[in-house]
Amino acid sequence: MKTYIIALFLMVYPCLTHSQVSDNSVKLKQINIIKTNFRNLKSGEIVNKTILFNDGKIQSIKTSDVIQSFFYNPKGLLDMTVKERQASNWKEVVNYTYNNEDQLVKFVKKYEEGGELVTKTVAVSYEGSRVKAITKKSNSHQTLIDDIEYVVENGLVARRSSRDRNKQIFNKIEYVYFKDNIIRHKVMIGDKSMNNYTFDDKNSADLLIVQNLFGKNYKVIVPLISFHEDEFALGSISINNELSFASTALNAIGKTKKYKYNTLNYPSACSIIEENGIVKTEVNYLYE
């Protein structure tokens, strides 16, 4: 029996190795996004976004006259982003700091707000299964802006709680997963709304991006960052591609997505339509 198991493993191992190599060898080269906001049925405002990669890592995101550049530390983790507007002095700088275990411990963003330069600092601490993120802003007389605690179960963020200055919880969200995809955000304390998502069974390009940005701890880091930066959506840690979004929250706009895939079952194109029919987005993916 023992000999049979060893022989079976030797037969299967090359297949597993080939699969792992194939996954690691898939690298994004460029993503082109065209977003059209139809003010009426005849015309629309068009926004073009281009994301460039080098060895699978984002190098820049260009949207109209704004370009965001990405820089990495010696371990290959995202170290800094600089967002600038052409022919202008406007600039936003974000710095990321990690501990020896490559966990995010500090997020610092410098930007303009109300005509003055503001520094927002998010300090992250780890206590067993709990991750605490305390946000302070240099222009705040109250100093404390956000006091958020995340609970991690089986390597995934299961709950997020927000506390006020009196340490009372005023908002609590539970995250539900199915096959490593975040299928539901359920507000337990607050407006009691619920966000629901569906997914396909193909490989996610968004997952490739966040893995290359934040390394082995991306499943915890992305939920921390997504609260502050729109470029990193919480759902990007899901292993498959989001097909639809629906919410019970007031003024929430549902979305549907249709994909085309390449021979490796990664997206080659995606069409996104918002429920109100006003905003339509076309995404094209290029790989090395």
C-alpha positions in Angstrom: 0.0 0.0 0.0 2.8 2.4 0.9 4.6 1.6 -2.4 1.4 2.3 -4.3 0.9 5.8 -2.6 4.5 6.7 -3.4 4.1 5.6 -7.0 0.8 7.6 -7.3 2.5 10.7 -5.9 5.4 10.4 -8.4 2.8 10.3 -11.2 0.9 13.3 -9.9 3.8 15.5 -8.8 5.0 16.5 -12.3 1.4 17.7 -13.0 1.3 19.7 -9.8 4.7 21.2 -10.6 3.7 22.1 -14.1 0.5 23.8 -12.8 2.4 25.9 -10.3 5.0 27.0 -12.9 2.2 27.9 -15.3 0.5 30.1 -12.7 3.8 31.8 -11.7 4.7 32.4 -15.3 1.5 34.3 -16.1 2.4 38.0 -15.9 0.4 41.1 -16.9 1.9 43.5 -19.4 -0.8 46.1 -19.8 -4.4 46.9 -19.0 -6.4 49.4 -21.1 -9.6 50.7 -19.6 -12.2 52.9 -21.4 -15.0 54.2 -19.1 -17.9 56.0 -20.7 -20.4 58.1 -18.7 -23.5 58.6 -20.8 -25.2 61.9 -19.8 -27.7 61.2 -22.5 -28.3 58.5 -25.1 -26.3 60.2 -27.8 -23.0 61.1 -26.2 -20.9 60.4 -23.2 -17.8 61.5 -21.2 -14.9 59.2 -21.9 -12.1 58.4 -19.4 -9.1 56.4 -20.5 -6.9 54.6 -18.1 -3.7 52.7 -18.9 -2.0 50.4 -16.4 1.6 49.4 -17.3 3.5 46.4 -15.8 7.1 45.3 -15.6 7.7 41.6 -14.7 4.1 41.4 -13.5 4.3 44.4 -11.2 2.5 47.7 -11.8 4.8 50.4 -12.9 2.3 53.2 -13.6 -1.4 54.0 -13.9 -2.2 56.9 -16.3 -5.7 58.4 -16.1 -6.2 61.5 -18.4 -3.6 64.0 -17.2 -2.8 62.1 -13.9 -0.1 59.5 -13.7 0.6 57.3 -10.6 4.1 55.7 -10.4 4.8 52.6 -8.3 8.1 51.8 -6.5 9.1 48.6 -4.7 11.5 47.7 -1.8 14.3 45.1 -2.1 11.9 42.3 -1.2 9.6 43.3 -4.1 6.8 44.6 -1.9 5.1 47.9 -2.8 7.1 50.7 -1.1 5.7 53.9 -2.5 3.4 55.4 -5.0 3.5 59.0 -6.4 0.5 60.5 -8.1 1.1 63.7 -10.1 -0.9 65.8 -12.5 0.8 67.0 -15.6 1.6 70.7 -15.9 0.7 71.1 -12.2 2.3 71.1 -8.8 -0.4 68.8 -7.5 1.0 65.6 -6.0 0.0 62.7 -3.7 2.6 60.4 -2.1 1.9 57.1 -0.3 4.5 55.1 1.7 4.2 51.5 2.9 6.2 50.0 5.8 6.4 46.3 6.7 7.8 44.3 9.6 10.3 41.4 9.3 7.4 39.0 8.5 6.3 41.2 5.6 3.1 42.4 7.4 2.0 45.9 6.7 2.7 48.1 9.8 2.3 51.6 8.5 0.5 53.4 5.7 1.3 57.1 5.2 -0.4 59.3 2.6 0.5 63.0 2.0 -1.9 65.0 -0.1 -3.7 68.3 -0.3 -7.0 68.9 1.4 -8.7 72.3 1.6 -5.7 74.0 0.2 -3.3 72.6 2.9 -0.9 69.7 2.9 -2.2 66.8 5.0 -0.4 63.7 6.3 -2.6 60.7 7.0 -1.0 58.0 9.0 -2.4 54.5 9.5 -0.6 52.5 12.2 -1.3 48.7 12.0 -0.7 46.3 14.9 -1.2 42.6 15.2 -2.5 40.8 18.3 -3.2 37.1 17.5 -6.1 36.9 15.2 -6.9 40.6 15.6 -5.4 43.4 13.4 -5.9 47.0 14.6 -5.6 50.0 12.3 -5.5 53.5 13.9 -5.8 56.5 11.5 -4.6 60.0 12.4 -4.5 63.2 10.2 -2.2 66.1 10.7 -5.0 68.7 10.2 -7.3 67.1 12.7 -7.7 68.8 16.1 -9.2 65.6 17.4 -6.2 63.6 16.1 -8.0 60.2 15.9 -9.9 59.7 12.6 -10.5 55.9 12.4 -10.2 53.1 14.9 -10.7 49.9 13.0 -10.3 46.3 14.1 -10.1 43.3 11.8 -10.6 39.7 12.8 -8.7 37.1 10.7 -9.9 33.5 10.5 -8.1 30.9 8.4 -5.9 33.6 6.9 -8.9 35.7 5.7 -10.5 38.8 7.1 -13.8 37.6 8.6 -15.0 40.8 10.3 -14.3 44.6 10.4 -15.4 46.8 13.3 -15.2 50.6 13.6 -15.1 52.3 17.0 -15.8 55.9 18.0 -13.6 58.0 20.3 -15.4 56.4 23.3 -14.4 53.0 22.0 -18.0 52.1 21.2 -18.6 50.0 18.0 -20.8 51.9 15.6 -20.2 49.8 12.5 -19.5 46.1 12.0 -19.2 44.2 8.8 -19.0 40.4 8.3 -17.4 39.0 5.2 -18.6 35.6 3.8 -16.5 33.5 1.5 -17.2 30.7 -0.9 -14.3 28.9 -2.6 -12.0 31.7 -1.6 -14.2 34.4 -3.2 -15.8 37.2 -1.1 -19.5 36.7 -1.9 -21.1 38.8 0.8 -20.5 41.9 2.9 -23.1 41.9 5.7 -23.4 45.0 7.9 -24.1 43.7 11.4 -24.1 47.0 13.2 -25.0 50.2 11.2 -27.4 50.4 8.3 -27.8 46.6 8.2 -27.2 46.6 4.4 -25.9 43.7 2.5 -23.6 43.5 -0.6 -23.7 40.4 -2.7 -21.3 39.2 -5.4 -21.1 36.3 -7.8 -18.0 34.9 -9.5 -17.0 32.8 -12.5 -14.7 29.8 -12.2 -11.8 31.3 -14.2 -8.4 32.8 -13.1 -8.4 36.3 -11.8 -6.1 39.0 -13.2 -6.8 41.2 -10.2 -5.4 38.5 -7.9 -2.2 38.5 -10.0 -1.9 42.2 -9.3 -2.3 42.2 -5.6 -0.1 39.2 -5.1 2.7 41.0 -6.9 2.1 44.2 -4.9 1.9 42.8 -1.4 3.4 39.3 -1.4 2.4 36.4 0.8 0.3 38.6 3.2 -1.9 40.1 0.5 -5.1 38.5 1.9 -4.8 40.7 5.0 -3.0 43.8 3.5 -5.5 44.4 0.7 -8.5 44.7 3.1 -6.5 47.3 5.1 -5.5 49.3 2.1 -8.9 49.1 0.2 -10.5 51.2 3.0 -8.2 54.1 2.0 -7.2 53.6 -1.7 -9.7 53.0 -4.5 -7.1 51.4 -6.7 -7.0 48.3 -4.5 -10.5 46.8 -4.3 -11.3 44.4 -1.4 -12.6 41.8 -3.9 -9.3 41.6 -5.7 -8.1 38.9 -3.2 -10.8 36.6 -4.6 -9.4 33.8 -6.8 -12.0 34.1 -9.5 -13.5 37.0 -11.5 -16.5 39.0 -10.2 -19.6 38.7 -12.4 -22.1 40.8 -10.6 -22.6 43.1 -7.7 -26.0 43.9 -5.9 -26.7 45.7 -2.7 -29.6 46.5 -0.4 -27.9 49.8 0.6 -29.7 53.0 -0.5 -28.3 54.6 -3.7 -26.1 51.6 -4.4 -25.8 50.8 -8.1 -25.5 47.2 -9.2 -23.0 46.0 -11.8 -22.8 43.1 -14.2 -19.6 42.0 -16.0 -19.0 39.8 -19.0 -15.6 38.3 -19.8 -13.6 36.9 -22.6 -10.8 34.5 -21.7 -7.5 33.5 -23.1 -6.2 29.9 -23.5 -5.0 29.9 -19.8 -8.4 31.0 -18.6 -7.4 34.5 -17.6 -9.5 37.5 -18.8 -8.6 38.9 -22.1 -11.5 41.4 -22.1 -14.3 42.5 -19.8 -17.4 44.6 -20.3 -18.9 46.3 -17.2 -22.4 47.7 -17.2 -23.9 49.6 -14.3 -27.5 48.9 -13.4 -28.7 52.4 -14.2 -27.2 52.0 -17.8 -25.3 55.3 -17.6 -21.8 54.1 -17.1 -20.2 51.5 -19.3 -16.6 50.3 -19.0 -14.5 48.2 -21.4 -11.3 46.5 -20.1 -8.6 44.8 -22.2 -5.8 42.7 -20.7 -2.4 42.0 -22.3 0.0 39.4 -20.9 3.7 38.9 -21.4 
